[in-house]
Amino acid sequence: MTDSHHTIHRVANLLHYFRAELADAFQALGLTTAEETQTYLVYLLEGFARSNAESAQTIGFDRPAAFILGEAMNAAGERRIDAYRRLGDASLFSCGFFEERLDRTPVKSGYYRDMGRVAYGRLGELMAYKQPGGAFHIIFEELTRCFDVVVDAFQLVSQRGQPDHERLLLRWMRSGELDAADWQHLGGLPGNGTGEA
């Protein structure tokens, strides 16, 4: 549905959409990973796109990262693997799509980046023991090593295809902050709508 003010993109298949968007972002950043890692990230994005308030608790958004880390460290077997994976995935997605909002919290986005790297690092170690050289061993080692660049790729995906005004409004919704030039681009400063003092 398109009019002069808004563009809504309808996609038939979220997996195909995210695969193409992620490939473009990786190319723009010069990032190369194993095909298995790209596939993992595509399914991660698709899963988060389909999440709702109920599934958010399972994913990890509604619980402090330190709690999930503690749960992972104290769990055994598959529960440990699942807790580290939830922490890594939630940290990666949050930093990629909501970093400005995280930076307004007391712990800042750097904390979540560190948590994500730790979680994926532990997963890589666990998978090296469980399935040396297997796909998940490769995936989690790459995500540990490339965490910050993958965050950058997710940020590109979150902004692609947005006209400047939509991108700026999204940034304002996420962070609550825009500078005067941004407000002028949107048509005026808040208050009187004209940009005049």
Secondary structure, 3 states (H helix, E strand, C coil): CECCCCECCCCCCHHHHHHHHHHHHHHHHCCCCCHHHHHHHHHHHHHHHCCCHHHHHHHCCCCCHHHHHHHHHHCCHHHHHHHHHHHHHHHHHHHHHHHHHHCCCCCHHHHHHHHHHHHHHHHHHHHHHHCCCCHHHHHHHHHHHCHHHHHHHHHHHHHCCCCHHHHHHHHHHHHCCCCHHHHHHHCCCCCCCCCCC
